[in-house]
């Protein structure tokens, strides 16, 4: 237990950290990791919070956990990294993998992906969107997406996309509908849900991807619809379960792409 909540030892100088190792058996999440505070040799660990009541009860027999502390589960394969951190026998200039890319998350998915989009406009500066506004051109560079998602669908991953839209629809949504042939060609199941049909159902305030019903990646857009680049990852089953049920209720009311005409 720390001496105080503002113990200076808990704050790495200038936020500096040396990356030592990561759990290679967790390619989709890339969460459990070991890092060292340069200068002090203090160890920083990233991992899943222990929440199992029985395990916490056992822990309480040996130590107390203060309000500003958590018990962290560390996989056995990180023992070598912990040993390097303890002895200082590691390369200080190593870099971790950072946030997982969509490609990495999709590669680790074996059963299903669902994607919820609930905005009426996204990046309105997209050249393809601007061209469509001028001349109605519906051509779009879909090849990379078709190869990527189509490959996952071919190996058995079910990919569903649900778009919640206001009616009358915005120009951006009308354009998205016009170029959705690429989503379909990639093997996506696509449905549209007018907002007035979904008003009584709960749904998050941010768009998200959900992989195998075990990881949700929320993404956040700015007020003008552009992507902020900020992501939040949720792997706690207690937080995922309500989203699973919520999406299925929304999906049930959605209108298949072939049957939906933007009004």
PAMARLO-65428 format. One record per residue (C-alpha): residue number from 1; x, y, z. Coordinates in Angstrom, 3 decimals, padded with zeros to 6 digits. Layout:
BEGIN
     n         px         py         pz
   NUM          X          Y          Z
...
end
This chain:
BEGIN
     n         px         py         pz
     1    000.000    000.000    000.000
     2    001.461    003.433   -000.899
     3    002.362    005.869    001.866
     4   -000.032    008.458    000.421
     5   -002.196    009.038   -002.604
     6    000.249    011.624   -003.954
     7    003.417    009.607   -003.297
     8    005.962    010.966   -005.788
     9    007.324    007.471   -006.388
    10    004.102    006.621   -008.237
    11    004.745    009.258   -010.899
    12    007.360    008.483   -013.597
    13    009.669    011.504   -014.139
    14    008.395    013.472   -017.141
    15    006.127    010.537   -017.919
    16    009.092    008.498   -019.206
    17    008.795    004.727   -019.382
    18    011.003    002.012   -020.838
    19    009.098   -000.757   -022.606
    20    010.341   -004.237   -021.637
    21    007.854   -006.839   -022.896
    22    004.261   -007.684   -023.763
    23    002.035   -010.764   -023.710
    24    002.570   -012.337   -027.134
    25   -000.348   -014.707   -026.529
    26   -002.770   -011.778   -026.593
    27   -002.396   -010.529   -030.183
    28   -005.878   -009.040   -030.379
    29   -005.771   -006.936   -027.217
    30   -002.010   -006.486   -026.719
    31   -002.717   -005.548   -023.110
    32   -000.524   -007.263   -020.487
    33    002.851   -005.525   -020.526
    34    005.865   -004.741   -018.347
    35    007.591   -001.345   -018.296
    36    010.282    000.294   -016.154
    37    010.596    003.844   -014.852
    38    014.068    004.989   -015.958
    39    016.254    006.239   -013.152
    40    014.298    004.648   -010.316
    41    013.942    001.116   -011.654
    42    010.326    001.034   -010.501
    43    008.181   -001.416   -012.464
    44    004.910   -000.510   -014.147
    45    002.593   -003.310   -015.221
    46   -000.404   -003.264   -017.523
    47   -002.871   -006.125   -017.297
    48   -006.366   -007.184   -016.415
    49   -007.778   -006.038   -013.093
    50   -008.561   -008.972   -010.806
    51   -012.299   -008.873   -010.096
    52   -013.105   -012.475   -009.148
    53   -014.558   -012.329   -005.600
    54   -012.963   -015.603   -004.526
    55   -009.515   -014.466   -005.672
    56   -009.916   -011.082   -003.987
    57   -010.981   -012.821   -000.790
    58   -007.813   -014.923   -000.864
    59   -005.737   -011.800   -001.511
    60   -007.246   -010.113    001.536
    61   -005.734   -012.880    003.683
    62   -002.289   -011.635    002.703
    63   -002.647   -007.887    002.089
    64   -005.129   -005.054    001.836
    65   -005.939   -003.206   -001.378
    66   -006.353    000.544   -000.963
    67   -008.789    002.691   -002.936
    68   -006.016    003.802   -005.297
    69   -004.682    000.261   -005.837
    70   -005.746   -002.697   -007.973
    71   -004.688   -006.314   -008.163
    72   -003.322   -007.017   -011.654
    73   -003.345   -010.407   -013.324
    74   -000.033   -011.099   -015.082
    75    000.255   -014.038   -017.512
    76    002.989   -016.570   -016.851
    77    004.689   -015.878   -020.171
    78    005.607   -012.391   -018.920
    79    007.906   -013.836   -016.236
    80    010.997   -013.382   -018.454
    81    010.059   -009.737   -019.004
    82    009.538   -009.236   -015.281
    83    012.952   -010.773   -014.591
    84    014.550   -008.407   -017.112
    85    012.768   -005.486   -015.490
    86    013.955   -006.529   -012.032
    87    017.575   -007.009   -013.072
    88    017.742   -004.117   -015.519
    89    018.811   -006.514   -018.265
    90    016.686   -005.065   -021.061
    91    017.093   -002.831   -024.093
    92    015.978    000.668   -023.023
    93    015.106    001.867   -026.538
    94    012.517   -000.794   -027.340
    95    009.054    000.250   -028.436
    96    005.777   -001.518   -027.746
    97    003.226   -002.196   -030.484
    98    000.959    000.687   -029.470
    99   -002.774    000.457   -030.045
   100   -003.894   -002.535   -032.123
   101   -004.874   -001.722   -035.684
   102   -008.163   -002.761   -037.222
   103   -006.228   -005.216   -039.372
   104   -004.687   -006.848   -036.286
   105   -007.990   -007.048   -034.456
   106   -009.721   -008.536   -037.492
   107   -006.914   -011.067   -037.944
   108   -007.484   -012.289   -034.372
   109   -011.252   -012.609   -034.824
   110   -012.658   -016.084   -035.400
   111   -016.454   -015.759   -035.246
   112   -018.016   -012.328   -035.614
   113   -017.617   -008.594   -036.050
   114   -020.405   -006.076   -035.573
   115   -020.086   -002.394   -036.387
   116   -022.501    000.301   -035.250
   117   -022.554    003.684   -036.989
   118   -024.971    006.224   -035.547
   119   -023.915    009.585   -036.979
   120   -025.545    011.425   -039.863
   121   -022.267    012.725   -041.230
   122   -018.623    011.759   -041.030
   123   -015.729    013.273   -042.970
   124   -017.520    015.649   -045.325
   125   -014.164    016.604   -046.880
   126   -013.714    013.153   -048.429
   127   -012.862    013.823   -052.097
   128   -015.113    010.975   -053.229
   129   -018.046    012.475   -051.317
   130   -017.401    015.942   -052.752
   131   -017.217    014.514   -056.276
   132   -020.505    012.661   -055.781
   133   -022.126    015.929   -054.694
   134   -020.965    017.512   -057.928
   135   -021.735    014.829   -060.483
   136   -023.312    011.807   -058.747
   137   -020.225    009.628   -059.299
   138   -020.483    006.515   -057.057
   139   -017.048    005.092   -057.785
   140   -014.998    004.377   -054.676
   141   -011.656    002.710   -053.859
   142   -013.079   -000.436   -052.279
   143   -010.417   -002.972   -053.325
   144   -008.389   -002.950   -050.104
   145   -011.501   -003.221   -047.911
   146   -012.957   -006.004   -050.045
   147   -009.718   -007.978   -049.788
   148   -009.401   -007.425   -046.035
   149   -012.970   -008.041   -044.898
   150   -013.690   -010.508   -047.671
   151   -010.769   -012.613   -046.460
   152   -012.159   -012.687   -042.933
   153   -015.652   -013.564   -044.184
   154   -014.178   -016.330   -046.333
   155   -012.630   -017.956   -043.245
   156   -015.974   -017.895   -041.422
   157   -016.205   -014.505   -039.710
   158   -019.704   -013.010   -039.823
   159   -019.468   -009.262   -040.404
   160   -022.556   -007.128   -039.658
   161   -022.836   -003.353   -040.037
   162   -025.798   -001.338   -038.727
   163   -026.305    002.307   -039.606
   164   -028.726    004.362   -037.502
   165   -029.848    007.359   -039.553
   166   -032.083    010.388   -039.283
   167   -034.766    010.905   -041.906
   168   -034.809    012.757   -044.195
   169   -031.245    011.522   -044.534
   170   -028.223    013.788   -044.842
   171   -026.286    014.070   -048.077
   172   -023.501    012.059   -046.502
   173   -025.810    009.153   -045.646
   174   -027.322    009.282   -049.120
   175   -023.797    008.978   -050.548
   176   -022.916    006.134   -048.173
   177   -025.994    004.271   -049.330
   178   -025.019    004.814   -052.960
   179   -021.520    003.370   -052.515
   180   -022.497    000.511   -050.171
   181   -022.069   -001.961   -053.022
   182   -018.490   -002.237   -051.758
   183   -019.588   -003.294   -048.269
   184   -021.812   -005.956   -049.788
   185   -019.100   -007.179   -052.140
   186   -016.789   -007.621   -049.132
   187   -019.376   -009.971   -047.617
   188   -020.838   -007.608   -045.040
   189   -024.438   -007.885   -043.902
   190   -025.712   -004.320   -043.953
   191   -028.853   -002.897   -042.389
   192   -030.235    000.619   -041.996
   193   -032.263    001.729   -038.986
   194   -034.197    005.011   -039.198
   195   -033.810    006.813   -035.895
   196   -037.558    007.038   -035.329
   197   -037.648    003.227   -035.221
   198   -034.921    003.066   -032.593
   199   -035.846    005.872   -030.209
   200   -037.040    003.499   -027.459
   201   -033.983    001.231   -027.547
   202   -030.724    001.941   -025.704
   203   -027.527    002.423   -027.665
   204   -024.101    003.917   -026.891
   205   -023.238    007.522   -027.637
   206   -020.204    006.427   -029.677
   207   -019.746    004.190   -032.703
   208   -017.999    000.895   -032.120
   209   -016.635   -002.355   -033.482
   210   -017.211   -005.513   -031.432
   211   -015.008   -008.536   -032.053
   212   -016.170   -012.050   -031.134
   213   -018.351   -010.513   -028.402
   214   -015.208   -010.240   -026.274
   215   -013.704   -006.880   -027.187
   216   -015.379   -003.566   -028.023
   217   -013.425   -000.767   -029.676
   218   -015.266    002.541   -029.361
   219   -014.236    005.327   -031.711
   220   -015.027    008.997   -031.285
   221   -015.825    011.608   -033.911
   222   -015.554    015.377   -033.644
   223   -018.613    017.596   -033.934
   224   -018.133    017.885   -037.687
   225   -017.947    014.097   -038.060
   226   -014.201    013.765   -038.589
   227   -012.386    010.976   -036.779
   228   -010.518    012.188   -033.684
   229   -008.280    009.128   -033.624
   230   -009.272    008.421   -030.035
   231   -010.254    004.847   -029.199
   232   -011.444    003.182   -026.016
   233   -011.168   -000.601   -025.640
   234   -013.483   -002.586   -023.377
   235   -012.841   -006.242   -022.593
   236   -014.744   -006.599   -019.307
   237   -017.511   -009.186   -019.952
   238   -019.801   -007.318   -017.566
   239   -019.639   -004.262   -019.828
   240   -019.800   -006.222   -023.065
   241   -022.885   -008.323   -022.295
   242   -025.352   -005.378   -022.299
   243   -023.930   -004.160   -025.625
   244   -024.396   -007.606   -027.168
   245   -028.084   -007.596   -026.263
   246   -028.510   -003.967   -027.274
   247   -027.019   -004.521   -030.720
   248   -029.219   -007.547   -031.367
   249   -032.354   -005.542   -030.534
   250   -031.277   -002.762   -032.876
   251   -030.285   -005.229   -035.596
   252   -033.679   -006.920   -035.397
   253   -035.372   -003.629   -036.288
   254   -032.881   -002.740   -038.996
   255   -033.917   -002.775   -042.653
   256   -031.748   -004.888   -045.002
   257   -029.832   -002.775   -047.484
   258   -031.691   -004.088   -050.530
   259   -035.006   -003.084   -048.938
   260   -034.014    000.382   -047.762
   261   -034.402    003.517   -049.868
   262   -033.125    006.743   -048.277
   263   -035.939    009.233   -047.880
end
